[in-house]
């Protein structure tokens, strides 16, 4: 089968892109793939074709607009230059005006309705974030009716999409994200205590780990920070992986917990934090 995959950034450190990367790596020998992306870490250059879509990566609202114009043009030029007709076009959410299969990790319309007011986004950057969600939400009304199949990674997102777009009920499939269990096993040479000490954590501390790319409010971090403020929680420390600098600064200022909360920012490898913690906590809304 000849398959075209459209996504902004298919790389190891991109949440959705890494899922696409795992799929491409696993199926490259079974299907003929062509990837239309701004950035792509091609796992099989000898088998997978890459068509670069020229676009800035920031701000996201500009990326959304430019990709919507440039991706179809790149697709058209590819076909005019003799590229074979595709049996399936896979797109990401509302990032493309056409596509047989939509791979969705987010419902922007639902987010704007129920969660945006609690995001705390301010200033020019906050306005660009709102604009990006608004553009996606507007385009969702056109992409979901046209799609033949919609794939999501969780039952929670499936419920949101059914509530917002009831007509996709019969074409909605839940397919959890892939996880490499061998890669997550802690190696024998990992010094757990040394890693904890490097973070200022004592041996008797109970360490909780929270991991999120961003949107800390929606992922439940305020609930955890409130819990740490209650009596009897003094020996519990929280490691927060993820978040841009401005988001981390805002949370650090709003909750006076001192060194009991360790904001370590974006990490290319979260495994050492998983191995050194006692419990993973993720009370996502």
TAQUISUL-V292077 format. One record per helix or strand of 2 or more residues. SS is the DSSP state (helix for helix, strand for strand). FROM is the first residue (numbers start at 1). TO is the last residue. If there is no record, write none. Layout:
# TAQUISUL-V292077
SS;FROM;TO, SS;FROM;TO
This chain:
# TAQUISUL-V292077
strand;2;6, strand;9;10, helix;15;27, strand;32;37, strand;39;40, strand;49;52, helix;60;80, strand;88;92, strand;101;104, helix;108;114, helix;116;118, helix;123;146, strand;149;152, helix;155;164, helix;166;171, strand;172;174, helix;181;184, helix;192;198, strand;206;211, helix;216;219, helix;221;228, strand;236;241, helix;245;254, helix;258;260, strand;261;265, helix;271;276, strand;279;280
